[in-house]
Amino acid sequence: MPKPIVPYHDLAVADKARRDELLAAMARVLDAGSFMAEEEIGAFEDEFSAYLGAGNCVATGSGADSFRLLLTALGLSRPDVVLCVPNASSVVADAVLQAGPRLDFVDVNPATGLIDLNRLEDRLRDESKPRANAVIAVDLFGQCADIAGLESLSARYGFVLIEDARQAHGALAPADKARSERVGGEARKAGGFGFPAVFSFSPEKNLGALGQGGAVTTGDAQLAKAVRAVRARGLGLGSGGKVEMADSQMDCVQAAVLRVRLKGLDAANEARRAVAAAYDKAFVGTGYTEPLAVLPGNLPNRHIYALTIPDRDDMRVYLDEMGVGTGLHYPVPLHLHPRFRVLGFARGDFPAAEEFALRTLSLPIRPDLSQDQVQGVIDAVRSFGGSMR
């Protein structure tokens, strides 16, 4: 098999331009003589919350821990109900179940993969089902969910809105209907809408650490204080009592690295958007593949570039043979995942998410991709489409 000409991930090249700055930041940590220095972590929290316009940021050891800490700080436990989409990371389901609430799902818009607000409202109105106490809005592949619509539903039905922004560092969306036709401008960044949001800084993210890291952001100072309290205690309230949790402080090496990389986040996102624009131009309307739709007013950070393809598995094999790396994101919806059979769902319960999982393929999209590499990906996809005619 040929060596990939365009690997899906290539983390080694990401920081060549900032290598000296990163080494200086790590040396600063070494010179401080403490790997849990509050000053470094606090500086990152301040800088990230200012970047988002969030008001408050609590750094944690991982994105998964951020979910658990937040759910505990919100007081969500049995018999509360949390709604989410099925095409999300198992981290979400694990965090909800570990914190104690019951987990239920809402199907997606097949054009975007984001939560379908019509289906969500149908679920909220359904008196035969338990009332939803919280809704997790997943910013899929770096595009924000319909924030304005979700805020409106939250006000009407009284649920807590939580943003899963783990893929959306630097993405923008309008926070009200008046801004719905604008891109950027007065739109706000993911995690900066005021309601609580969760971030991950694992190495492959647009803003990634050298290892694991996460954060909770919120406009509510009291909620941020509660998250810090849970983080400091290292335990949370779960089903029927207390559930032990490991302490989840971010270490200052990761904080120092993130402070450096945050400076280049907007430029890196713009480079990703340029790649996505080239892909969009090449693939829209081909008849055999279609990019995911972007909501009016949204500006995704293009963390993942996904196509919907009827013969997804065949294309993946073909692109691998052509030297183009690909990714499969959430090929098994959470309601069908073996780990979550206990929830009692069956095939056919969320058909749009199931179809989305079967048809979605992710192409390489990194800020370091050269024009030749981008064209190589385009040519490979096009040649597969030509072979199917």
C-alpha positions in Angstrom: 0.0 0.0 0.0 1.4 3.4 -1.0 2.6 5.9 1.6 -0.2 8.4 2.2 0.5 11.6 0.2 -2.1 13.4 2.4 -2.4 11.9 5.8 -5.5 12.6 7.8 -3.5 13.8 10.8 0.0 15.2 10.9 0.5 16.7 14.3 4.3 16.9 13.9 4.2 19.8 11.4 1.6 21.9 13.2 4.0 24.0 15.4 7.1 24.4 13.3 6.6 28.2 13.0 6.0 28.5 16.8 8.6 25.9 18.0 10.8 28.5 19.7 7.9 30.2 21.4 6.6 26.8 22.6 9.9 25.8 24.0 10.3 29.1 25.8 6.8 28.6 27.4 7.7 25.1 28.6 11.0 26.5 29.9 9.1 29.1 31.9 7.2 26.2 33.5 10.4 24.4 34.3 11.9 27.5 35.8 8.8 28.0 38.0 9.5 24.7 39.7 5.9 23.6 39.9 3.8 21.7 37.4 0.6 22.8 39.0 1.3 26.5 39.1 -1.9 28.4 39.5 -0.5 31.4 37.8 0.0 29.7 34.4 -3.4 28.0 34.6 -5.1 31.2 35.7 -3.5 33.2 32.9 -4.8 30.7 30.3 -8.3 30.8 31.8 -8.3 34.6 31.6 -6.9 34.7 28.1 -9.3 32.0 26.8 -12.4 33.6 28.4 -11.4 37.0 27.0 -11.0 35.5 23.5 -14.4 33.9 23.7 -16.1 36.8 25.5 -17.3 34.2 28.0 -16.9 35.9 31.3 -15.6 32.8 33.1 -13.4 29.9 32.3 -12.5 26.9 34.5 -9.6 24.8 33.1 -9.8 21.0 33.6 -7.8 17.9 32.9 -9.9 16.8 29.9 -13.0 17.5 27.9 -14.6 14.4 29.5 -13.9 15.7 33.0 -15.4 19.1 32.0 -18.7 17.5 31.2 -18.8 15.6 34.5 -17.8 18.6 36.5 -20.4 20.8 34.8 -23.2 18.3 35.1 -22.4 17.9 38.8 -22.2 21.6 39.5 -25.6 22.1 37.8 -27.0 19.6 40.2 -28.2 17.3 37.4 -28.8 13.7 38.7 -31.6 11.2 38.9 -34.4 11.5 38.0 -33.4 14.4 35.7 -33.4 13.9 31.9 -30.7 15.2 29.5 -31.3 15.3 25.7 -28.5 15.0 23.1 -28.1 13.9 19.5 -27.1 10.3 18.7 -24.2 11.4 16.4 -21.9 12.6 19.2 -18.8 11.3 20.9 -19.4 8.6 23.5 -17.7 11.0 25.9 -21.0 12.8 26.1 -23.1 9.7 27.0 -20.5 8.5 29.5 -20.4 11.9 31.3 -24.2 12.1 31.5 -24.6 8.5 32.8 -21.7 8.9 35.3 -23.2 12.1 36.7 -26.5 10.3 37.2 -29.2 11.8 34.9 -31.1 9.8 32.4 -30.1 10.2 28.8 -32.5 10.6 25.8 -31.9 11.6 22.2 -33.2 13.9 19.6 -32.7 13.2 15.9 -30.6 15.4 13.6 -31.1 17.5 10.5 -29.6 15.3 7.7 -28.2 18.3 5.8 -26.1 19.5 8.7 -25.9 16.7 11.3 -26.9 19.2 13.9 -29.8 18.8 16.3 -33.1 19.2 14.5 -35.1 21.9 16.3 -38.5 20.7 15.0 -37.8 17.3 16.4 -36.5 18.8 19.6 -39.7 20.8 20.1 -41.8 17.7 19.4 -39.9 15.9 22.1 -40.3 18.8 24.5 -44.1 18.9 23.9 -44.6 15.1 24.2 -46.3 14.7 27.6 -46.0 10.9 27.4 -42.2 11.3 28.0 -40.4 12.7 31.0 -39.7 16.4 31.0 -36.2 17.4 29.7 -34.1 19.2 32.3 -31.2 19.9 30.0 -30.3 19.8 26.3 -26.7 19.3 25.1 -26.2 21.2 21.8 -23.3 19.6 19.9 -21.3 21.9 17.7 -20.7 19.1 15.2 -17.4 19.2 13.2 -16.8 22.8 14.2 -20.2 24.3 13.3 -22.3 25.7 16.0 -25.8 24.4 16.5 -28.7 26.8 15.9 -28.0 28.8 19.0 -30.7 31.4 18.5 -33.3 28.7 18.1 -32.1 26.7 21.0 -32.1 29.8 23.3 -35.7 30.5 22.3 -36.7 26.9 23.1 -34.8 27.1 26.4 -36.7 30.2 27.4 -40.1 28.6 26.5 -39.6 25.2 28.0 -37.3 25.9 30.9 -34.4 23.5 30.2 -30.7 24.2 30.9 -28.9 24.7 27.6 -25.3 23.2 27.5 -23.0 23.7 24.5 -20.7 20.9 23.5 -18.0 23.2 21.9 -15.2 20.6 22.1 -14.8 20.8 18.3 -15.7 24.5 17.9 -12.8 26.6 19.1 -13.2 30.0 17.3 -16.4 29.1 15.5 -19.0 31.8 15.3 -22.8 31.9 15.2 -25.6 34.5 15.6 -27.1 34.6 19.1 -30.5 36.1 17.9 -32.7 36.1 14.9 -31.8 39.6 13.9 -28.2 38.5 13.1 -29.2 35.3 11.3 -28.2 36.5 7.9 -24.7 37.7 8.9 -21.4 35.9 8.9 -19.1 37.0 11.7 -19.7 40.7 12.6 -21.8 40.7 15.7 -21.9 37.0 15.9 -20.4 35.4 19.0 -17.8 32.7 19.4 -18.8 29.2 20.5 -18.6 29.1 24.3 -19.2 32.8 24.6 -23.0 32.9 24.5 -23.4 33.1 28.3 -24.9 29.6 28.9 -22.4 26.9 29.9 -20.1 25.3 27.4 -17.6 22.5 27.4 -14.2 22.4 25.5 -11.6 19.8 24.9 -8.0 20.6 24.1 -6.8 17.1 23.0 -4.0 17.3 20.5 -6.0 17.0 17.3 -8.4 19.9 18.1 -8.0 23.3 16.5 -6.7 24.5 19.8 -4.9 21.5 21.1 -2.5 20.8 24.0 0.4 18.4 24.0 -1.8 16.0 26.0 -5.3 16.2 27.5 -7.0 19.3 28.7 -10.5 20.8 28.9 -12.5 23.8 30.1 -15.9 24.9 31.1 -16.9 28.4 30.1 -20.0 30.4 31.3 -21.3 33.8 31.8 -22.6 32.8 35.3 -19.9 33.6 37.9 -21.7 31.5 40.5 -21.8 28.5 38.2 -18.1 28.9 37.5 -17.5 29.0 41.3 -19.5 25.8 41.7 -17.5 24.0 38.9 -14.3 25.1 40.7 -15.6 23.7 44.0 -16.4 20.3 42.4 -13.0 20.3 40.7 -11.3 21.0 44.0 -13.2 18.3 46.0 -12.6 15.6 43.4 -16.0 14.1 43.8 -19.5 14.6 42.6 -23.1 13.6 43.4 -24.3 10.7 41.4 -27.1 8.3 41.4 -28.1 7.5 45.0 -25.2 9.2 46.6 -21.6 10.2 46.0 -19.5 9.1 43.1 -15.8 9.3 43.4 -14.0 11.3 40.7 -10.4 12.0 40.3 -9.1 15.5 40.7 -9.3 17.3 37.3 -6.9 20.2 37.4 -5.2 21.1 34.1 -1.4 21.0 34.5 0.5 24.1 33.8 2.6 22.6 30.9 -0.6 22.2 28.9 -1.8 25.7 30.0 1.5 27.2 28.8 1.3 25.4 25.4 -2.4 26.5 25.0 -1.5 30.1 25.7 1.0 30.0 22.8 -1.3 28.2 20.4 -4.3 30.5 21.2 -2.4 33.4 19.6 -2.5 31.5 16.3 -6.0 30.0 16.5 -7.8 32.6 14.3 -5.2 32.4 11.5 -5.2 28.6 11.6 -9.0 28.6 11.4 -8.9 30.9 8.4 -6.4 28.5 6.7 -8.9 25.6 7.4 -11.7 27.6 5.9 -9.7 28.2 2.8 -9.3 24.5 2.4 -13.0 23.9 3.0 -13.9 26.5 0.4 -11.8 24.7 -2.2 -13.5 21.4 -1.3 -16.9 23.0 -1.4 -16.3 24.5 -4.9 -15.1 21.1 -6.1 -17.8 18.9 -4.5 -21.1 20.8 -4.5 -23.6 19.4 -7.0 -21.4 16.5 -8.2 -24.3 14.0 -7.9 -22.2 11.5 -5.9 -21.1 13.5 -2.9 -22.3 16.5 -1.0 -20.7 18.7 1.7 -22.6 19.3 4.8 -24.7 22.5 4.8 -23.8 25.6 6.9 -26.5 27.3 8.8 -27.2 31.0 7.8 -25.0 33.3 9.8 -22.7 30.6 11.0 -18.9 30.6 10.5 -17.6 27.1 11.3 -13.9 26.6 12.3 -13.7 23.6 10.0 -12.3 21.3 12.6 -13.6 18.4 10.5 -14.6 18.5 6.8 -17.3 15.8 6.2 -19.0 14.7 3.0 -22.2 12.6 2.7 -21.6 9.8 0.2 -24.0 7.0 -0.6 -21.2 4.5 -1.1 -19.0 5.9 1.7 -17.1 2.7 2.6 -16.1 2.1 -1.1 -14.9 5.6 -1.4 -12.9 5.3 1.8 -11.1 2.2 0.5 -10.5 3.9 -2.8 -9.0 7.0 -1.2 -6.8 5.0 1.0 -5.4 3.2 -2.1 -4.8 6.7 -3.6 -2.8 7.8 -0.6 -5.5 10.1 0.9 -6.2 9.6 4.6 -9.8 9.8 5.8 -11.7 9.7 9.0 -15.0 8.1 10.2 -16.7 10.2 12.9 -19.4 8.5 14.9 -20.1 5.6 12.5 -22.2 4.0 15.3 -24.9 6.3 16.7 -24.9 6.4 20.5 -28.4 4.8 20.7 -27.0 1.8 18.9 -23.6 1.6 20.6 -23.1 -1.6 22.5 -22.0 0.3 25.6 -25.4 2.1 25.8 -27.8 -0.8 25.1 -29.0 -0.3 28.7 -30.8 2.8 27.5 -33.2 0.6 25.6 -33.2 2.1 22.1 -33.4 0.2 18.8 -32.5 0.6 15.2 -35.0 2.9 13.5 -35.6 5.1 16.6 -33.5 8.0 15.1 -33.4 7.3 11.4 -31.7 10.6 10.3 -28.8 10.1 12.6 -28.5 6.4 11.5 -28.4 7.4 7.8 -25.9 10.2 8.6 -23.6 7.7 10.3 -23.6 5.4 7.2 -23.0 8.1 4.7 -20.4 10.5 6.3 -16.7 10.5 5.4 -14.2 13.1 6.7 -11.4 14.4 4.5 -8.0 15.9 5.5 -8.4 19.5 6.6 -5.4 21.1 8.3 -4.0 24.6 8.2 -0.6 23.2 7.0 -2.1 21.5 3.8 -0.4 22.8 0.6 -2.4 23.7 -2.5 -0.9 20.6 -4.2 -2.2 18.4 -1.3 -5.6 20.0 -1.4 -5.8 19.5 -5.2 -4.6 15.9 -4.7 -7.6 15.2 -2.4 -10.0 16.8 -4.8 -8.6 14.8 -7.7 -8.8 11.6 -5.8 -12.5 12.2 -4.8 -13.4 13.2 -8.3 -11.7 10.2 -9.9 -13.8 8.0 -7.6 -16.9 9.8 -8.7 -15.9 9.3 -12.4 -15.4 5.6 -11.9 -18.9 5.3 -10.6 -20.6 6.8 -13.7 
